Amino acid sequence: ALDLSFAGGTGILAHSLRANGVATHDYGAAVAIDRHQNIVVAGRSRLAGNGQVVVWRIDPSGVLDPSFATTGHTLLNPDALAPSEVDVALALDANGTIYVAGQTDPAEGGVDLAVWAIREDGSLESSFRDAGLFTSHLAGIDMGRGIAVDASRVWVTGFAQLPPDDFDVLLVNIEK
């Protein structure tokens, strides 16, 4: 049975990043519970053909948390990268940092594995790699599909397309 104490008595939260009256295509792909019992969802929003990785934080009652990026969600599409992020994975560390794995399309072509680190306030964790973002161009296509963290490392799994067009399992070990 639905928990009717959640999301204003409906038991279901539906949220759109509708911009200036234009519909978006938003979906969640991964979910975790943080150390304060907030629900953290990572997914994607697509507006006018542009995809962006999004992280939402919802309080235990089912309301977007305004202490997270002031809106309850943050968009993770760096201006320097093409906006085609698709599938994402999510992990939280003991300090409350949110890690999101996926991919992005760099300007020089291909598809690169990407990992974002987000603070509890919704901003990028500037001490993680390149101002909160790690990217890796291992092959023409390499994508993150799963993520785990421990005290000192971030582990990402997915796949890479290596010559002669084989898709191989990928495991990346990133120091925090």
N, C-alpha and C positions, 0 to 999 in steps of 0.2 A: 504494500500500500504506500502511496505517496505520503511524505511527511508534510502535512499541511501547515506546519509552523514555519516552513521555509518559503521564501519568495512571496511574502504577502498573502499567505494562505492558499497558494496554488500548488506548492510543491515543485514548481518548475520555473526556472529563470530563463527567459529568452531575451537576448540583447542584440541590437544592431548598431553598427557604427555609422549609420545613415549620415551622410554629409551633404549639407545644403539641399536637403530634400531628395537627394539621389540615393537610390537603393544600393546597398552593398551585399555581397555574398560573404557571410561570416560563418566560420565554423571552428569548433574546438576539436583538437586532435589528441591532447594529453591533459591529464588532471592530477593534482597532488594536493595534499593538505599540509599547510605550513605549521611552524611551531606554535602559532597563535590560534590554530584551528580554522584559519581562513582557507578558502578553496582557491587554488591557483589553477588557471586554465591557460594553455597555450594553443594557438591555432592560427588561423589566417583570415584576413579580410581582403576582399577583392572589390575594387572600385574602378570603373572605366578601364578595365583590362590590366590594372596594376595590382599586384599582390603584395601584401605586407604581413610579416609575422606580427602577431598580437599576443600580449599576455594580459589576461584579466585577473583581478583579485576580487573575490566575493567574500563578504563576511559570513559567519555561520548562520545568520538569519536569512541570507539570500539576497543581500543588497550589495551592489558594487561599492567597493571600499574607497572613499574619496581621499584617504591618506596614501593611496597608491597612485602616483602620477596625477594627482588631483581629480582624475575622472574615473578611477577604478580600472583603467586599462592603459597600456603603453604600446606604441607602435615601434617595431624594431627594424625599420628599413633604412639603413644608412644611405645618405644622399649619393654617396660615391658608387653604390652598387645598384644594378638593375633590379627592378621590383618583381621578381618571379618566385619568391620563396613559396614552398608548397607544404610538404609534410614536416611536422616538427615532433620532437620528443622533449621531455621536461624532467628535471631533477632538482631537488633542493638540498643544500648542505645544512649542517648543524648550526651555522651562523645566520641562516635565513636567506642566503643568497640563492637566487633562482637561476638555473642554467637551462638554456634552450638550445637544442641542436636542430639543424636543418640544412638548408643550402641557399645559395644566392647565385645570381648570374653576374659575374664581373664584366666590366666594359670590354676587356680583351677577349671575351668569349669563353665558352665552356660553362660548367656548373661546378661551383666550389662548395665544399663542406663549410658550414659556419656554426659557431657556438657563441651565443650571447650570454653575458653574466649581468644580472639585474639585482640591484639593491632592494631592500625591503620598502623603500619609498618609491620604487618604480623607475629610478634612473639607472643608467648603465654603470656597472662597477668599474671605475676607471683604472683600478689596479690590476684588472684581469687583461692580459695580453695587450691588444691595441685599443685602449680606451673602452674596454668592455666587450670587444669583439675579436674572435679568433677566426681566421679563414685559412683554408688550405687548398692549394691547387695542386693536387697529386696527379691528376690525369685529365682527360677531356671532360669527364663527368665524375664527380665524387660527392656523395650525399650522406648526411648524418640521419640515422633513423632511430637510434636508441642512445640513451645517455645515463651514466651513473657517476656519482661523485663520492670522494672520501675526503679526508682532512687536507690532503695536499695535491690531489690530482682529479682531473676530469677525464672520464673514459667515454669515447663516442664510437658507436658501431654504425655501420651502414654498408655502402658498396662504392666501388670505383670501377669505371670502365677503362680497362687497360688493353693495350694491343695484344692480340688482334681482335679487338671488340668483345673480349670476355668481360663479364661482370664478376668481380671478385669481392669477397668479404673484406671489409675494412675495419680495423680497430685502431683508433688514434688515442694516444696517451698524452694529455696536455697538462703541464704543470700549472697550478694556480698561480 
